[in-house]
Amino acid sequence: MSSNLLTSKCKKVFTLVNRKRSVTLSSPREFVTWMRKHDIQQWETNAEFMEAYAHRKAVFEKIILRNTSEEAFTEDLQANGLLCIAPKPTLWQMISGQHKHEPRIA
């Protein structure tokens, strides 16, 4: 995934691949906040959440995720096939049915 899409201020569709759950947000920070708020455990900060999530993935799935920033964390989720990020479909794409394709995995 190009870093332009990740850092762009435009709305993007973030899809957790294993859960098949999508949310439309503007940034990796908003996405990590969304993940944190929907986690079973309560976390005060994104940093605490990312550290715990990265630890669980390393221990149980042998997946290494950087938790140094929301951007790095999101990039690693994509690189490991856990997250897809796609541009938000335009109104025309939604009307014409062009938005029904699966988001690309980086």
C-alpha positions as CSV (number, residue, x, y, z in Angstrom):
1,M,0.0,0.0,0.0
2,S,1.5,3.3,-0.9
3,S,2.2,5.6,2.0
4,N,0.2,8.3,0.2
5,L,-3.1,6.5,0.9
6,L,-2.0,5.8,4.5
7,T,-1.1,9.4,5.2
8,S,-3.8,11.1,3.1
9,K,-6.4,13.1,5.0
10,C,-9.2,11.6,2.8
11,K,-11.5,9.0,4.3
12,K,-10.4,5.4,3.8
13,V,-12.1,2.1,4.4
14,F,-10.1,0.0,7.0
15,T,-11.0,-3.7,7.0
16,L,-9.9,-6.2,9.6
17,V,-9.5,-9.2,7.3
18,N,-10.0,-12.0,9.8
19,R,-13.1,-10.4,11.4
20,K,-14.4,-9.0,8.1
21,R,-15.2,-5.7,9.9
22,S,-14.8,-2.4,8.1
23,V,-14.9,1.2,9.3
24,T,-14.4,4.4,7.4
25,L,-11.9,6.8,9.0
26,S,-9.3,9.4,8.1
27,S,-6.1,8.1,9.7
28,P,-4.2,5.3,11.3
29,R,-4.5,7.1,14.6
30,E,-8.3,7.0,14.3
31,F,-8.2,3.4,13.3
32,V,-6.1,2.3,16.3
33,T,-8.4,4.3,18.6
34,W,-11.4,2.5,17.0
35,M,-9.6,-0.9,17.6
36,R,-8.8,0.1,21.2
37,K,-12.4,1.1,22.0
38,H,-13.7,-2.2,20.5
39,D,-11.2,-4.5,22.3
40,I,-12.4,-6.7,25.1
41,Q,-10.1,-5.1,27.6
42,Q,-10.2,-1.4,28.5
43,W,-7.1,0.6,27.5
44,E,-6.3,4.2,28.5
45,T,-4.1,5.0,25.5
46,N,-3.4,3.8,22.0
47,A,0.2,3.1,23.0
48,E,-1.0,0.7,25.8
49,F,-3.4,-1.0,23.4
50,M,-0.8,-1.4,20.6
51,E,1.8,-2.8,23.0
52,A,-0.6,-5.4,24.4
53,Y,-2.0,-6.3,20.9
54,A,1.5,-6.6,19.5
55,H,2.5,-8.8,22.4
56,R,-0.6,-11.1,21.9
57,K,0.2,-11.4,18.1
58,A,3.8,-12.3,18.8
59,V,3.1,-14.9,21.5
60,F,0.1,-16.6,19.9
61,E,0.6,-16.2,16.2
62,K,4.4,-15.4,15.8
63,I,3.5,-12.1,14.1
64,I,5.7,-9.2,14.9
65,L,4.1,-5.7,14.9
66,R,5.8,-2.5,15.6
67,N,4.0,-0.4,18.3
68,T,6.1,2.7,18.0
69,S,3.3,4.7,16.3
70,E,-0.1,4.2,14.9
71,E,1.3,4.5,11.4
72,A,3.9,1.8,12.0
73,F,1.4,-0.4,13.7
74,T,-1.1,-0.1,10.8
75,E,1.6,-0.7,8.2
76,D,2.6,-3.9,10.0
77,L,-1.0,-5.0,10.2
78,Q,-1.2,-4.6,6.4
79,A,2.1,-6.3,5.7
80,N,0.9,-9.3,7.7
81,G,-2.4,-9.5,5.9
82,L,-4.4,-8.6,8.9
83,L,-5.7,-5.2,7.6
84,C,-6.8,-3.8,4.2
85,I,-7.0,-0.1,3.5
86,A,-8.9,1.2,0.5
87,P,-10.0,4.6,-0.6
88,K,-13.6,5.4,0.4
89,P,-15.8,4.7,-2.7
90,T,-17.3,7.8,-4.4
91,L,-21.0,8.2,-4.6
92,W,-20.8,7.2,-8.3
93,Q,-18.9,4.0,-7.4
94,M,-21.6,3.2,-4.9
95,I,-24.4,3.8,-7.3
96,S,-22.8,1.9,-10.1
97,G,-21.8,-1.0,-7.9
98,Q,-18.1,-0.5,-8.5
99,H,-17.4,-0.5,-4.7
100,K,-18.3,-4.1,-4.3
101,H,-14.7,-5.3,-5.0
102,E,-12.7,-6.6,-2.0
103,P,-10.1,-4.1,-0.7
104,R,-6.6,-4.8,-1.8
105,I,-4.1,-6.3,0.6
106,A,-0.8,-4.5,0.5
